[in-house]
């Protein structure tokens, strides 16, 4: 195959066909390993913040005397 030939049948613009697919947004039974590795750090960071980070913030608030609502709002800003 001619290397230049593969560039001739490209679409002329973007398409939303995959976004309008009824199965869009539904996770597959088995996800692709490369995608899992790419997002692993973000997922683990979020899980840490939810599971342990908030309890550390509460413990810090008790020792530092900062208002809990201030720390809670800072934690929410980090998560969302």
N, C-alpha and C positions, 0 to 999 in steps of 0.2 A: 504494500500500500504506500502510496505517495505521502510523505509526511505533511506536505502542505494541504493535501486533500481532506484531512480530518478537521480542518478549520472552516470548511466551506458550508457545512450543514448545521452551524450553530444557530440557536434561536435569535431573532432580531431584538428581543427585549426580555425583561423579566416576566416570570409567570407565577401565578398564585395557585396553580393546579394542586400542589401538595398541601396548601393551607386549607383548601376546600374539600379535601378528601375526608370522608366520614370517620376514618380511623385516625385522623390527625390528633396528636396529643395523647393518645393512648399508648402507654409504654409496651414494648414488646416483651414477650416471655423471657427472652435472653437478650440483654443489651450487648452492644459491641464493646469489647475490652478496651479499645483505644479511647472511646468516649468515657468509659468509667474511669480510666486513668487520668484523663484530662480534667475531669470534674472532681476527682477524689479529694483534693486539698480543700476545695470550697465546701464540700459536704461535711468533711471532718471538722472544719473550722466552725461551721454553723452548728453542728451537733455539740461541739465542746461549749460553745457560747450558751446554748440552751440548757444543756445538762449540768455543766459545772460553772460556767462563767457567771450566771446570775447569783448562784450561792456564794461565790467569791465576792461579788459586788456587795451582797448583803453583809457578809463578814467584814469587809473593808469599811462599810458605812458605820458599823458598830464601833470599830476601833478609831476611825478617823473623824467621826462626828459629822460627816457630810449628810445632808438630807437624803433619805432613801429615794424620794421621787426624782431628784436630780440624777442619781446613779441609774435609776430605772429608765429614765428618758435617754441617758447616754447609751445604755445597753440596747434599747430599742432602735436608736439611730444606727448603731453598728449592725444590727440584724437586718434591718429593712432599709 
